[in-house]
């Protein structure tokens, strides 16, 4: 994993290929996932219940992005799953999991008028 991603303490980053095989993860991801970095090379579908596996299959098949929030162990997290590309070719998904406050401000930004 790139040194910049390793420096993002608290943000878990996991990368899979277009078949759902785990290619890489930063240390934060290894810390929060069962068996840590030993799961690199395994398939995501073996690590998720059927409903979640079906969503991941759809994301991979249609090169889609997905985002949602979860609460686990008293922490709220944003999960952001996004396609990655090797040039023009679809490579798979990257999942970013980052802690967020339970209450957070939301701002609507308007484009500058000229």
C-alpha positions as CSV (number, residue, x, y, z in Angstrom):
1,X,0.0,0.0,0.0
2,X,1.3,3.4,-0.9
3,X,3.1,5.2,2.0
4,X,0.5,8.1,1.8
5,X,-2.4,5.6,2.5
6,X,-0.4,4.1,5.4
7,X,-0.1,7.6,6.8
8,X,-3.9,8.0,7.0
9,X,-4.3,6.7,10.5
10,X,-7.9,5.7,11.3
11,X,-9.0,5.4,7.6
12,X,-9.2,1.8,6.4
13,X,-8.5,1.3,2.7
14,X,-9.0,-2.0,1.0
15,X,-8.4,-2.7,-2.8
16,X,-9.9,-5.6,-4.8
17,X,-9.7,-6.6,-8.4
18,X,-12.7,-6.9,-10.8
19,X,-13.3,-10.5,-9.6
20,X,-13.5,-9.4,-5.9
21,X,-10.0,-10.7,-4.9
22,X,-8.4,-8.6,-2.2
23,X,-5.2,-7.0,-3.7
24,X,-4.0,-4.8,-0.9
25,X,-5.0,-3.0,2.3
26,X,-3.5,-0.5,4.6
27,X,-2.6,-1.3,8.2
28,X,-5.8,0.3,9.5
29,X,-7.9,-2.0,7.3
30,X,-5.9,-5.0,8.4
31,X,-6.5,-4.0,12.0
32,X,-10.3,-3.9,11.7
33,X,-10.8,-6.9,9.4
34,X,-10.7,-10.5,10.5
35,X,-7.3,-12.1,10.0
36,X,-5.6,-8.9,9.0
37,X,-3.4,-8.9,6.0
38,X,-3.7,-12.7,5.8
39,X,-6.9,-12.1,3.8
40,X,-5.0,-10.5,0.9
41,X,-5.5,-12.8,-2.0
42,X,-8.9,-14.1,-0.7
43,X,-12.2,-13.2,-2.3
44,X,-14.5,-10.6,-0.8
45,X,-17.5,-12.8,-1.4
46,X,-16.1,-15.3,1.2
47,X,-15.8,-12.5,3.8
48,X,-19.4,-11.1,3.5
49,X,-22.9,-12.3,4.2
50,X,-25.1,-13.0,1.1
51,X,-26.8,-9.6,1.0
52,X,-23.5,-7.7,1.2
53,X,-21.9,-10.1,-1.4
54,X,-24.7,-9.5,-3.8
55,X,-24.2,-5.7,-3.5
56,X,-20.5,-6.1,-4.1
57,X,-21.1,-8.3,-7.1
58,X,-23.4,-5.7,-8.6
59,X,-20.9,-2.9,-8.0
60,X,-18.2,-4.9,-9.7
61,X,-20.4,-6.0,-12.6
62,X,-21.7,-2.5,-13.3
63,X,-18.6,-0.5,-12.3
64,X,-20.7,1.4,-9.8
65,X,-19.9,3.4,-6.6
66,X,-21.7,2.9,-3.3
67,X,-21.7,4.8,0.0
68,X,-23.4,4.5,3.3
69,X,-22.8,4.9,7.0
70,X,-22.5,2.3,9.8
71,X,-22.3,2.3,13.5
72,X,-20.0,-0.2,15.1
73,X,-18.5,-0.4,18.6
74,X,-19.8,3.1,19.4
75,X,-18.3,4.7,16.3
76,X,-20.0,6.0,13.2
77,X,-18.2,5.4,9.9
78,X,-18.6,6.4,6.3
79,X,-18.1,3.5,3.9
80,X,-17.3,4.7,0.3
81,X,-16.8,2.0,-2.3
82,X,-15.6,3.3,-5.7
83,X,-14.3,1.8,-8.9
84,X,-10.6,2.2,-9.8
85,X,-9.2,2.0,-13.3
86,X,-5.8,1.0,-14.8
87,X,-5.8,3.5,-17.6
88,X,-9.1,2.9,-19.4
89,X,-9.6,-0.7,-18.0
90,X,-11.8,-1.3,-15.0
91,X,-9.6,-2.7,-12.2
92,X,-12.0,-3.3,-9.3
93,X,-13.1,-1.4,-6.2
94,X,-11.4,0.6,-3.5
95,X,-13.2,0.8,-0.2
96,X,-12.6,3.7,2.1
97,X,-13.9,3.4,5.7
98,X,-13.5,6.4,7.9
99,X,-14.8,7.5,11.2
100,X,-17.1,10.5,11.2
101,X,-18.9,12.4,14.0
102,X,-22.5,11.3,14.9
103,X,-23.5,14.9,14.3
104,X,-21.7,16.9,11.7
105,X,-22.3,20.1,9.8
106,X,-23.6,20.1,6.2
107,X,-22.9,23.0,4.0
108,X,-24.5,23.8,0.6
109,X,-21.9,25.6,-1.6
110,X,-23.2,27.8,-4.4
111,X,-21.1,28.4,-7.5
112,X,-19.6,31.9,-7.6
113,X,-21.5,34.2,-9.8
114,X,-19.6,36.4,-12.2
